[in-house]
Amino acid sequence: MPPEQRWRWSVCCANCVVELAIRRLAAGRRWSRRLAMQAVYQWQMTGQPADEIERQFRENPDFVKADCEYWQALLYGVVDRAGELDAALAEHMVWRMEHVDPVERAILRCACIELLQRPDVPFKVIINEAVELTKKFGAEQGHKFVNGVLDKLAPRLRPLRR
């Protein structure tokens, strides 16, 4: 094989490996967001301590698909800073937080903590993932509400990123 063909092959393989790693990271984070939303929902509805919820979720067979550290950061971030998150979200909502559908409230809280704690993740990715979760688990038109709130909130939390 001529040297230039070997070089092309090695570049192609390296690009494929990087692309595969990026896809796995994205898939792990997607599962982390989904499971974090479910854990936050459980916390909202039952008031169980976060560590007890964590133990239950670790028994879920789907948990291995998630990025554990990312999931923990979302869950404990929401639990520890719920008041602060609700205040930030309330500035961009017409309803009070307790009147928001519990699934959408969990999604909004998870997205808000992610916007605050993960500057390495583009805000558009966070908003899109929240909208997709709402389409799957929320009320029929809930994704429009979630998109509107997060679209207004993102520039306030990340003014230099817009």
N, C-alpha and C positions, 0 to 999 in steps of 0.2 A: 504494500500500500504506500503510495507516495506521501511524503511528509505533510503536504497541505491537506490531504484527505484525513490523515490521522488527527491533525489539529482541529479540523471542522467537527469531526466525530467527538473529540474530547470536549469541545465547547458546547456542542449540542447536548451531550450527556450531563455536563455540569449545569447547563440551563434547566434541563429536565429535573435534575435533583433539587435545584433551588425552587423551581415551580411546585414540585411535589411537596416540599417542606412548607411552603407558603400555604398551599391548599390544606394541608393537615393542621397547621396552626389556625387557619380560619375556621375549619370545621370544629376543632376543639373549642374555640371561643364561642362559636355558634351554639354548641351544646351547653357550654358554661352559662351563656345568657339564658337559654331556655330553662335549664335546671335552677338557675338563680331566681328567675321570675317565679317558678313554682315554689321554691323554698321561701321566698319573700311573701308570696300569697299565703302559704301555710302559716308563717309567722304572724301576718296581719290577722288571719282568721282565728288562730288558736292562742296566740300569745306565748307559745312555747319558746324556751330559750334557744338561741341560735345553735349552740353546741349540740343540743338534743336533735334539732332538725338536721344538722350536719351528719350525725350518726345514722339517722334514718336514710338520708340521701346516699350515703356511701354504700348502703346495701342495695341500691337500685342498680340493676345490670347496665343501664345506660350511662351510669356515672363514669365508667371507664372511657367513654368517648369524649368526656369533657376535660378541659384544662383545670385541674383541681385548684391550683393556686389562684387562677383567675376567678373561678367560681367562689372560692372563699372570700376573696377581696370584695366581690360584689355583695354577697350575703352579709358579711360582717360590716361592710361599709354602710349598707342601708340600715341595718339594725342600730349601729352606733350613731348614725347621723340623720335619723329619720326626720327629726324636727327641722333641722337645717335644710334638708332636701325638700320637705313639704313647703317650707317658707319660700324657697327659690321657685318651686313649681307654681305655687299659688299666685305669684305675681303675674303669671301668664295664663291664668284660667279664670273663667267667669264663675265657676262653681267652687264651693269649698271642697277641700280634699276628701272629707268624709262622704261627700255625695258622688264621688267618682267611682265607677265600677271597680271592684276590688282587683280584678285581673289587670285592668288598665292602670290602676294605681301602682301595682307591683311593677309593671313594665316601666312606667314613668320614673319610679324611684330607682330602679336598676340602671336605666339610661342616664339619669341625672348623676348618680355616683360614678358611673363610668366616664361621663364628661368631665367630672371633677378630678378623678384619680388617674385617668389614663390619657395623658396628653399625646402619647405615642400612637393612639388609635384615632384616625380622622373622624371628626364629628359627623360627617355624612354617613360613614359606616355605622356609627352608633345609632343614628336616627333611622337609617334604613333597617337595621336589625330589629329595632323596637317596633317599627311599623309592620314588619313581617310577622313578628310574634303576635302583635295585636290582630292582624288579619287571621291568624291561625287560632288564637285562643280568646280574643276579645269579642265585644259586641259587634254587630253587623257593620256599623259605620265608625266604630271606635278608632280605627287606624287613622282616620282623618283628624280626629281630636288629638291623638297622640302626636301625629306629625306636626300639627299646628303649634302645640305647646312646646315641643322640643325644638322646632324651627325658630321660635322666639327666644327660647332659653339659651341655645347654643352660643349666640354671639355675646351674651352677657357673661357666660362662664369661660368662654375662649375668645376674647375680643381680638387677639392678634392672629387667630387662625382663620378668620373669615376672609 
